Amino acid sequence: MTREEIKSSIIEILNDTLPETEIGVLEDNVPISQQLEMDSMDFLDIIMAIKMKYKVEVLERDYENITSINSTIDYLKTKLANA
């Protein structure tokens, strides 16, 4: 998958997971939680959606790699390449 395909998928996951939030335009290098009003349950819902969509295991120690759009793309590209 390309970076743009993964980014599009992440935006889709955010829209599905946070339907009451206006996603708009997100900055790629700023933590998503700073750009959107998210709590810890929202974050876990996003992690679960990523796990289901990409069929990858996301360990708790890896959560720090899933903060911004770019860090999430980098993390998923590595996971998918090793799958």
Stockholm file with secondary structure:
# STOCKHOLM 1.0

chainA/1-83         MTREEIKSSIIEILNDTLPETEIGVLEDNVPISQQLEMDSMDFLDIIMAIKMKYKVEVLERDYENITSINSTIDYLKTKLANA
#=GR chainA/1-83 SS CCHHHHHHHHHHHHHHHCTTSCCCCCCTTSCHHHHTTCCHHHHHHHHHHHHHHHTCCCCGGGGGGSSSHHHHHHHHHHHHHTC
#=GC SS_cons        CCHHHHHHHHHHHHHHHCTTSCCCCCCTTSCHHHHTTCCHHHHHHHHHHHHHHHTCCCCGGGGGGSSSHHHHHHHHHHHHHTC
//
